[in-house]
Each structure stands twice: as structure tokens, then as C-alpha cells.
């Protein structure tokens, strides 16, 4: 177990350094001077520009800048934007909104994905199965911004079932509609995975043996089939939780939710390089930690993974 843990941590560190350096390089390679943009239409004195560039190490080579950033991360400092605000403080203010949205979407994904998958498998080749298949194809094919705007107009504006935008109604009213949009792709993926696994397990010898011994179909499905069919789905759901925390950027923008996604979107529009890098780093850390924990859980459940 220890060698496997060391290997996974080493892989996660390589991914972390590689991705964060790539993001850092891309952000600071963008055209325009972020320091000059602070003043808007009024030009800054050259001495002020130089002082700000020295404060943020913008006058040093890229690798040296990245080294300063990593040194700050070791101290728990995600950086400071050009207006003097702490990136960590901004994340702390926005994080609860994103967590509420992600958890709501995750619950919808788990319940609807598993439920639709089991339903489609038990009613294979019926109109129910075809309807679930059509939904999954549509959910996977339609871009999230199209789905978001469509849901906002139809369910929010015309039907008035949900708040259109903002966090005005609080949780859960303001989060159900954007959570449905965020969860749509995951529901489609989980339902297709569960459907395939349930169908495969229904054909297994142990199911035929259970039926031959007089076990009812419901008990066979609940006790035997579902227990074996849900292991891959649980793994995907655990990974998706990390993805959902970082995958709400577009949806938070559409529904005007003041979360991390909106913060990142505003930082990109405002050329706030330190904020973009800091937020991206936090999201990468969340995803990598979730990925490592899922791999460790799988290795405990299936020791063969550690030997691969």
C-alpha cells in the first residue's frame, strides 16, 4: 500500500507543477500590461509602474516568478491581486456558494443518474429505455451554456418555477436550476454506466442461481445486482465531486451566482493575473486531492489495482 501511495502522490505532484506552471505562463503571456490597466484611461507615472512590477516580480524571468509563487504556496499564500486584495480571502468569501451549488448538483447526479440507469436496465428495449437513452444523448451533446440559457428562459422566465438569477432566494431555491444544468452531463454519464453494469450483472451466473433458489426478482436486484453494479458508479461520483467544484464557471456566470466560477470569470475579463492563477491553483488542488482519495479507496476495495 505504501509504494502505491507514494507513486500516486508523486504523479499528483507532477501534474500539479505541470498544470500550474502552464497556467502561470499562459496568464502572464497574454498581451497588454496588467499594471497599466489598473489606472484605466489615466496613465501611471513610470516610477509607479516600475514599483508595482517589482512588487509582483513582473520584471524577473518567468521561472523566477513561478518560483516566488511556489514559495508563497508553501506558506499558504495564494497571492495578492493588483489592487492589494488577498486571493485567499476572495476564495473564502466565494467558496460557500460554489460548494452549495456543487453538492446540490452532485446529489441530483447521484440520485437521477443511478435511478435512470437502473430503470432503463430493468426495462430494456422498451420506450422507457429509449427515452432515457434519448435524454442521455441530448444531455451529452448540448453545450452547457446553451442548456443553461434555455433552462433559464423556459423554466425561470416563462414558467416561473425557479429564480432566474442571483442568490436572492437563498438555498435551495436559487441553486436547484443551475444545479440541474451542472448535473445534466453527469446524470447522462452515470445512468449509461449503471445501465450497462446492471444489464451485465443480470446475465451473470450468480443471478440465475439466486432465481433458481426461489429468490424474488426484487430481492435479487436490490441485494445482489445493485451491490455489484454500483461500484463503478460510486467511483465516478467521487471523481465528479472534485470536477463539479471546478466546473461551475459558465453556469455561475449565466445565473449570476457569486461563487468561485464567477470570480474566475471576472478575473479573466479584468486581466487580474494573480487571481486567475490563485483560483486555478485552488481548483487543481481540489481535483487532485479528490482523485488521489478515490484511487486509494479503489485500491483498498480491489488490491489488484496496487499491483498494476
C-alpha positions in Angstrom: 0.0 0.0 0.0 2.8 2.4 0.9 4.6 2.2 -2.5 1.3 2.7 -4.3 0.5 5.8 -2.2 4.0 7.2 -2.8 3.6 6.6 -6.5 0.1 8.3 -6.7 1.4 11.3 -4.7 4.4 11.6 -7.0 2.1 11.6 -10.0 -0.2 14.1 -8.4 2.7 16.4 -7.7 4.0 16.2 -11.3 0.5 17.0 -12.6 0.2 19.9 -10.1 3.5 21.5 -11.0 3.0 20.9 -14.8 -0.5 22.4 -14.9 0.1 25.3 -12.6 3.2 26.3 -14.5 1.3 26.1 -17.8 -1.5 28.3 -16.4 1.0 30.7 -14.9 2.9 31.0 -18.2 -0.3 31.4 -20.3 -1.7 34.1 -18.0 1.4 36.2 -18.0 2.0 35.7 -21.7 -1.3 37.5 -22.5 -0.9 40.7 -24.4 -1.2 44.0 -22.6 0.2 45.4 -19.4 -1.9 44.4 -16.4 -0.2 47.2 -14.3 -1.2 49.9 -16.8 -4.7 48.5 -16.9 -5.2 49.3 -13.2 -5.3 53.1 -14.0 -7.8 52.8 -16.8 -7.6 55.7 -19.2 -5.2 57.7 -16.9 -1.6 56.9 -17.5 0.5 55.9 -14.4 3.8 57.5 -13.6 6.7 55.4 -14.8 8.0 55.2 -11.2 4.7 53.8 -10.0 4.6 51.2 -12.8 8.1 50.1 -12.0 7.4 49.8 -8.3 4.3 47.7 -8.9 6.2 45.5 -11.4 9.0 44.9 -8.8 6.4 44.2 -6.0 4.9 41.4 -8.1 8.2 40.3 -9.6 7.0 41.1 -13.1 10.4 42.4 -14.0 12.0 39.0 -13.4 12.2 35.9 -15.7 9.2 33.6 -15.9 10.8 30.7 -14.0 11.9 33.1 -11.2 8.3 34.5 -11.0 6.9 31.0 -10.8 9.5 30.1 -8.0 8.2 33.1 -6.0 4.7 31.9 -6.5 5.5 28.4 -5.3 7.3 29.8 -2.3 4.1 31.7 -1.4 2.1 28.5 -1.8 4.3 26.7 0.7 3.4 29.4 3.2 -0.3 29.0 2.4 -0.4 32.3 0.4 -2.3 32.1 -2.9 -1.1 35.6 -3.8 -2.4 39.1 -3.9 -4.1 40.8 -6.8 -3.0 44.1 -8.3 -5.5 46.0 -6.1 -4.0 44.6 -2.9 -6.7 42.1 -2.1 -5.8 38.6 -0.9 -6.7 35.9 -3.4 -7.2 33.5 -0.5 -9.6 36.0 1.1 -11.6 36.3 -2.1 -11.8 32.5 -2.3 -13.0 32.2 1.3 -15.9 34.7 0.5 -16.9 32.9 -2.7 -16.3 29.2 -1.7 -19.6 28.6 0.2 -21.7 29.4 -2.9 -19.7 27.1 -5.1 -19.8 24.3 -2.5 -23.6 24.6 -2.2 -24.0 24.5 -6.0 -21.6 21.6 -6.5 -23.1 19.5 -3.7 -26.7 20.1 -4.9 -25.6 19.1 -8.4 -23.8 16.1 -7.0 -26.9 14.8 -5.2 -29.0 15.3 -8.3 -26.4 13.5 -10.4 -26.2 10.5 -7.9 -30.0 10.1 -7.4 -31.1 10.8 -11.0 -28.1 9.0 -12.7 -28.4 5.8 -10.7 -32.2 5.8 -10.8 -32.5 6.3 -14.5 -29.7 3.8 -15.2 -31.4 1.1 -13.1 -34.8 1.9 -14.6 -33.5 1.7 -18.2 -31.7 -1.6 -17.5 -34.8 -3.3 -15.9 -37.0 -2.1 -18.8 -34.5 -2.7 -21.5 -35.7 -2.3 -25.1 -38.9 -0.6 -24.0 -40.0 3.0 -24.6 -38.7 3.9 -21.1 -35.2 2.6 -22.1 -35.3 4.6 -25.3 -36.5 7.7 -23.6 -33.6 7.5 -21.1 -31.2 6.9 -24.0 -32.5 9.9 -25.9 -32.1 12.1 -22.7 -28.5 11.0 -22.2 -27.6 11.7 -25.9 -29.2 15.2 -25.6 -27.5 15.9 -22.3 -24.1 14.9 -23.6 -24.5 16.7 -26.9 -25.9 20.1 -25.9 -23.2 22.6 -24.7 -23.7 23.7 -21.1 -24.1 27.4 -22.0 -27.0 26.5 -24.4 -28.6 24.3 -21.8 -28.2 27.0 -19.1 -29.7 29.8 -21.1 -32.6 27.5 -22.4 -33.4 26.4 -18.8 -33.2 29.9 -17.6 -35.6 31.2 -20.2 -38.1 28.3 -20.2 -38.1 27.2 -16.5 -37.2 30.6 -15.0 -38.8 33.3 -17.1 -41.7 31.7 -18.9 -42.9 29.1 -16.4 -41.6 30.9 -13.3 -40.7 27.7 -11.5 -37.3 28.9 -10.3 -35.5 32.2 -9.6 -33.9 33.5 -12.8 -30.6 34.6 -11.5 -28.7 35.5 -8.4 -28.7 34.2 -4.8 -31.8 36.2 -3.9 -33.9 33.3 -2.7 -31.1 31.5 -0.8 -30.5 27.8 -0.7 -32.0 25.6 -2.2 -34.4 27.7 -4.3 -31.6 29.7 -6.1 -29.5 26.6 -6.6 -31.8 24.0 -8.0 -32.0 25.2 -11.6 -28.2 25.9 -12.0 -27.5 22.6 -10.3 -29.7 20.8 -12.8 -27.7 22.3 -15.6 -24.4 21.5 -14.0 -25.5 17.9 -13.2 -27.0 17.1 -16.7 -23.8 15.7 -18.2 -23.0 13.7 -15.1 -26.6 12.3 -14.9 -26.2 11.1 -18.5 -22.8 9.5 -17.9 -23.8 7.8 -14.7 -27.1 6.5 -16.0 -25.4 4.9 -19.1 -22.7 3.4 -16.9 -25.2 2.0 -14.4 -27.5 0.7 -17.2 -24.6 -1.3 -18.8 -23.4 -2.7 -15.5 -26.9 -3.8 -14.4 -27.6 -5.5 -17.7 -24.3 -7.3 -17.5 -24.9 -8.4 -13.9 -28.5 -9.6 -14.7 -26.9 -12.1 -17.1 -24.4 -13.4 -14.5 -24.5 -16.9 -13.2 -25.0 -15.9 -9.6 -28.3 -14.1 -10.6 -29.6 -17.2 -12.3 -28.6 -19.3 -9.2 -30.4 -16.9 -6.9 -33.6 -17.0 -9.0 -33.4 -20.8 -9.2 -33.2 -20.9 -5.4 -36.5 -19.1 -5.3 -35.3 -15.5 -4.5 -37.7 -12.9 -5.8 -36.7 -10.6 -8.7 -36.8 -7.5 -6.5 -34.6 -9.0 -3.8 -32.2 -10.4 -6.4 -31.9 -6.9 -8.0 -31.6 -5.0 -4.7 -29.4 -7.4 -2.8 -27.1 -8.8 -5.5 -27.3 -6.9 -8.8 -27.2 -3.3 -7.4 -24.4 -4.0 -4.9 -22.1 -5.2 -7.7 -23.3 -2.7 -10.3 -22.9 0.5 -8.3 -19.1 0.2 -7.6 -18.0 1.8 -10.9 -20.7 4.5 -10.5 -19.6 5.3 -6.9 -16.1 5.7 -8.2 -17.2 8.1 -10.9 -19.4 10.1 -8.5 -16.4 10.6 -6.1 -14.3 11.9 -9.0 -17.1 14.1 -10.3 -17.4 15.8 -6.9 -13.9 17.3 -7.4 -14.8 18.1 -11.0 -18.1 19.8 -10.1 -16.3 22.1 -7.6 -14.2 23.5 -10.6 -16.8 23.0 -13.4 -19.3 25.7 -12.4 -17.6 28.7 -14.1 -20.0 29.0 -17.0 -23.1 28.2 -15.0 -22.3 30.7 -12.2 -21.8 33.3 -14.9 -25.2 32.5 -16.6 -27.1 32.5 -13.3 -25.1 35.3 -11.7 -24.2 33.3 -8.6 -21.3 34.9 -6.7 -19.1 31.8 -6.5 -15.6 30.9 -7.4 -16.5 30.4 -11.1 -17.8 33.9 -11.3 -14.7 35.2 -9.5 -12.5 33.4 -12.1 -14.6 34.8 -15.0 -14.4 38.3 -13.7 -10.6 37.9 -13.1 -10.1 36.8 -16.7 -12.1 39.7 -18.0 -10.2 42.2 -15.8 -6.8 40.8 -16.6 -6.2 40.0 -12.9 -3.4 37.5 -13.4 -2.7 36.7 -9.7 -6.4 36.0 -9.1 -6.7 33.7 -12.2 -3.6 31.8 -11.2 -4.6 31.6 -7.5 -8.2 30.4 -8.2 -6.9 27.9 -10.8 -4.4 26.5 -8.3 -7.1 26.0 -5.7 -9.3 24.2 -8.1 -6.5 22.0 -9.3 -5.6 21.1 -5.7 -9.3 20.1 -5.0 -9.4 17.9 -8.1 -6.1 16.2 -7.4 -6.9 15.5 -3.8 -10.3 14.0 -4.8 -8.6 11.9 -7.5 -5.9 10.5 -5.1 -8.5 9.7 -2.4 -10.7 7.9 -4.9 -7.7 5.9 -6.2 -6.7 4.9 -2.6 -10.3 3.8 -1.9 -10.4 1.7 -5.1 -7.0 0.1 -4.2 -8.4 -0.9 -0.8 -11.5 -2.4 -2.4 -9.5 -4.1 -5.2 -5.9 -5.0 -4.3 -5.2 -5.8 -7.9 -5.1 -2.1 -8.7 -2.0 -1.7 -6.5 -0.2 -4.4 -8.5 -0.9 -2.8 -11.9 
